[in-house]
């Protein structure tokens, strides 16, 4: 599986960061962005990530 170059750093879509500011919008939200990385700002959030077949509920705990 190809990885993103280390010198480029991680990538998070802008819409995910906007939703993070409003935590209630992020709750039970389906995320279809395959190019985004999970950043530390998403700790203690529960979202549904699309795996190519069905959305899977994921909770990031710190």
N, C-alpha and C positions, 0 to 999 in steps of 0.2 A: 504494500500500500504506500503510495507516495506521501511524503510528509512536506510540510511547509519548511522552508529554509530558516535556520536559526537567526540569521541576520535580519530577516524580515520581521520577526516577532510574531506574536499571536494576533488573530483578527477576530473582532466581534462586530457584527452588524450594528449600525447606528440605531435601528429600531429596537433592538434588544436592550441597548443602554437606556433609551427613552422609557421603555416599559419597566426597567429596573427601578427608575426613579419613582414610578407609581406602582408600588409592589402589588396592589390589588389587581392591576391589569395583567400581571405576570402569572397570577394564580390560575392553574388549570389551562394554560395557554398552549396551543400547539405550535411548535417551532419547526419550520421546514428548512431552515438555513443550514445547509451541510458544510458551508465554508467557515462557520463561526466556531471559535474555541470557547471552552468553559472558563470564565475568569473568576477570580476570588470574590468579585462583587455579587455573584449569584449564590453564595452560601445561604443555607436555610430557605431556599426557594424550591417550589415544586412545580414542574412543567411537564408537558408531554412532548417528547422528541420523536419525530417521524423516522422510522428505521428502514423505510422503503416499502413496507407492507402495511403496518399499522402504527399509530402513535403509542409510545410506551411511556408510562409515568415514571419520572425520575426526580428524586429529591437529593439536593446537594447539601450535605451536612458538614459542619466545620468542627 
